[in-house]
C-alpha cells in the first residue's frame, strides 16, 4: 500500500458547470469539479441533514450494512487530464464468510458522499498529493467573494 495523506472536505463551491470540491490536510488544498447534485448530497451530509427518504448514497450504505459490510476508507489514487480516480475500500464480515476486503473503482464524488455519511476517512496517495497544486489561495479568494457553500 502506498503512503497516504488524510484529507477532509473543506469547501464546496458552486461553479457555472457544477460544484468545486476542495479537499485539504490543514496545510494544502486541492480542488476538483463534480456534478452539482452530488455536491448538494455531500453538503447535506456534512451538515448532518437526514432526508425524509434515503438518497442513492444512503441506500448504498444501508445495503452494505445489510450484508455485514462497511466502508473502511476512500483513496484518491490518480488524476489523468483533470479526471480524478478513486477507490472505495470495503470490509465485510458476517456469519457466512471470513473477513473480506474489497476495493472498488469509483468516482471521487461518490466516494466522498459515501465517506461523509459513514464517517470513513478520505486519503490521497502521497505521491499524487505532492504533484497537485496547492489551491488554498483560490479557495480563500472564493470565500472572500462569499461563494462558500459548506464543508469544514
N, C-alpha and C positions, 0 to 999 in steps of 0.2 A: 504494500500500500504506500503510495507516495505521501510526502509530507503535506499537511493540510493547514489552511488558515481558517479559523472560525469567523464567520461574518453574521451580521443581522441586517434585516431590512431597516434602513434609517430614514427613507423618504420614498413616497410615491407621488409623482407629479404628473398632471395632465399634459399631454402634448397634442398637436394637431392630428397625429395619427394613432394615438392610444395613450400609453402611460409609460413614464420613465421610472424604473425601479433602481434605487440606489442601495447598494449593499456596502457595509463598512465594518472595519475591525477596530475602530476607535482612533486609528491613525491615518487611514486611507479609505477612500470611497470609490467604487466602480459603478457604472451605470449600464443598463441595457433596457431595451424597449419591448413592451408587451401589449397585448390587447387590453383595451380599457375595461372590459367586463372582468377579466381576471385580476386586473389592478384593483377594481372595486371589491372583488372577493377577498383579496389579500388584506386590503384596508379594513374591511368589516371584521375579519378575523382578528386583526391586530387590535381593533377597538373593543373586542370581546362581545361583539354583537352575535346573537343567535337568531338565524332566520326562522320564520314560522314553519317552514318545511325544509328538509335537507337539500342543500345545493349539491352540485356534482362532486365537489371535493369532500363535502361532509359525507355523502353517500359512499364514496370510495373508502373513507376511514371506517365507517360503520361496517362495510363489507369485510375489510381487513380484520376488524375486531371479531366479527362473527366466525372467522376462520382461525382465530387464535394468533393473528399476526399483528405486528406494529411497525411503525416507521422508525427505523434506527437513526437514520441521518440522510441528508441530501448533500451531494457533492457536485459542484460545477467543475467539469473536467476539461472543457476545451472551448475555444471560440474559433470560428472559421468564417471569414468575410462578414463579421459583425453578427453572426448567428452563434448563440451560446448553446452548449450541450451539457446535460446534467445526468446524474444517476440518482435514482431513488433506491435507497438500501432498506430492505425489509427484513425483519426477523420473525420467524414463525415457530411456534412450539405448541403442540396440542397432544391429546391422548393417542393420536394415530401415528404421529411422526416425531422423530427426534428434532432437536433444534436445527433449523434450516435458515440460511441467509440467502436472500435473493436480491440480485442487483438488476434494476430495470432502467432502460434508456427512457428518459422523459424530458419534456420541455422544462427549463428552469422555472418558468412562470407557474406551471402546475406544481412543481416540486415545492416552491416557496409557499404557495397556497395551502398545500398539504402540511408542510412543516410548521407553519404558524398555527394551524389548527391543532396539531398533535403535540406541539411543544418540542419538536425534534430539532436538533442542531443543523445548521447550514454551514457548509465548508466550501472553500475554493482550493483546488490543487495549488500548492505554494508556488511552483514554477510558473503556472499561469498567472497567479496573483501578482507576482513580481514583474511580469511582462505588461500588465494592464496599466494604463494611465490613471493617475490619481485624479478623480473628478470632484474632489472636495470643494474647490473654488467655484466650479459650475453649480454645485448644489447650493452653496452659500449665496451665489448671485440669484438663483431661482427663489430661494427662501426670502431674500431681501425684497423680491418683487411680489411676495405673498402668494406664491404658487404651490406651497406645500399642502398636500392632501392628508398626510399622516406618516406613520412609521415611527421609529424610535426617536 
